[in-house]
């Protein structure tokens, strides 16, 4: 552990943008749009799967105030992906901006641009479309080999082999195996086999998807977008629109939440196309129904788990078989699939063989995409549910079976290619969590008064910190003419506070107060490259890039100060915003150094830039404990208490880490108890408003308590790992386990609704 | 049509459409703190005060504001900032998109309830959705602000 006392890192500093956005200052996409921007509306498919036979826009175009109406005839013929991923993207190029085939209810048919919303909607009603309706693929378990092929087009391409078999509706196949799972299973005394169905979940961020576009004084396309991935949006637009990337600038202002949803493009390409066509500013705002039903959700999955353990309770084999529903387009299909194993199999390393295999399939439903947890959430639900079952079979306490089997610091795991775990406090997390929740007194159940029974359940989880060997982040820091620092980052603050914590790290290294640092972020013209805020990358990768840049700049400031003082660099230190000669007379202030280097005859602006990528992706951990109360007369489940103990390495900003954890846990509680994206039998989404799709409100969440057990990750900035995603994973398995421990009902299909619990209890009687 | 109303203590006369909603009218006149997020009157982001009482401006026709006193967070900046400082000290604004409407409801609650219990606080604020924070930090901030345990 670091012994030095830190002035910025480790302190709960309020977010540097917090007061402004809390007070409603104009800072979001819509606030920044020009009032004269054209308003866009999208005519969307009413059919789950159809070919457009004809489309007549002539009447609509006559409506006064309509600027243009664009159909599949008006778009470039190069397929692209909306997935925001580093090039070469592993998602297939399977979409056109508009196409004469529609693949889900809500798929785009025409873009209407008009002077205002009312005019656009009026025109939309006058567009005549004739469809040839096709038989849709709606049940993902019947997608493989279905007579209907969702993507029958010839020009669908992939950057590399992801196991695509489009004629079978398979977008991606994945298999990873170490050791001989079948053989090891055969030798195991105890085998648990089960199948779990984590559902599609909606991100439901408060600010819906939106984008504002215009052409600047050089005719370049400027896109102001509520996105987590400005650099990826730029590259995506260049391909989709067939214009050079150099002609595009993407700016990310403040954004009202993302949760992975805004790692996939939404309206940007439509607004951009209209601006290119008309030369006019354009604005698209998805309403809540479009946000629910025409963007992305979490991948619904079927996960079959087989676990084998020996007589001593050591888990010797883990086998996962996954079927993932990617919907109509393949955004994030292959990577979410592989992450099911990537972020679960390393939890337990007493194994002799592990395997994950599976397919992601196309169906005629809204595409799935990136969502906080990214496969780990689904995989954790399945694996941890099975581990709880195994514990029961072995008659071992669920906390003890974990403590016995988890990977420890310095150890390796089968899928880890020999990399040793740099840090983990998971054992401490488990021990602290069971103490906080009162596990020993409460496990497995307590009968309350009336018809209420309380149960406790638990689960553990891990995630990564960035994507090893792929994710990179850059940062630049300049000493400005006024003696302050400009911190330029491509990292994308979506409310998480990365602008603040990256400033804290810069201030720590530069040894200056936080208010001497200004952040400029998320602008592809001025920010150094960063893939964006996803894959739990920002603290770990961008943080290290900031530290490297700050260290280099500090060296330059010392050298320059020493030069001005006429001594060597070794003879000076930085103290109280000045470069001072050690043990002697003479100092020069930072402001003076800035002035004398930049202005007058200095001819030298001091700056440093650094890029960081990592060969490893150190896992953060959570141990989650749920206490529920089940009403045996109705099946209703109330969450009484949720305890999550988190190891995110060093906390750069404890308050922001805690609020991330609380928010992630509650999003997970929503997935466990309330949330489900559902479709009618014709493939129309039935849960497209907050009236049908329930996210937790403040009455639903009981008491959520977070504690931290810090570890020190040697490869991380100040010992930090990630926190953004790992916190979403434990509620589903822990709550399902608590319900089981209360009333003996094992829920396999999320969410845990009163109906499911009640009907299962009836069956048991 | 025209409406006359008082917005943040200033008399204004605005031209509006008959089917226009107050949230849109307010935004069109530069009160950009007013956010919309649900289209179904269930998120609380658009909360402003009408004659001192919290209302959902997304579902009130602007013509209904004729002769009324409307208050947005811009009109109670001092009191709002006092709470906003406490909220941000908890980190409980996160993306900030729901904060102005939430703060307007917290201030209204303070005016309306004396020493509310935790259950009363949760009940009063339950119509303000937040997807980022999980509500616990907001509850801590509200309790600190009200000086209740």
Interface residues (C-beta under 8 A of the other chain):
Chain A: X12 X14 X15 X17 X18 X19 X20 X21 X22 X23 X24 X25 X26 X27 X28 X31 X203 X204 X205 X206 X207 X208 X254 X255 X256 X257 X259 X287 X288 X289 X494 X495 X496 X497 X653 X655 X656 X658 X659 X662 X663 X664 X665 X666 X667 X689 X690 X691 X695 X696 X697 X698 X699 X701 X703 X704
Chain B: X32 X33 X34 X35 X37 X38 X39 X40 X42 X43 X45 X72 X73 X74 X77 X80 X81 X84 X85 X87 X88 X89 X90 X91 X92 X93 X94 X95 X96 X97 X98 X99 X100 X103 X122 X123 X125 X126 X127 X128 X129 X130 X131 X132 X133 X134 X135 X136 X137 X138 X139
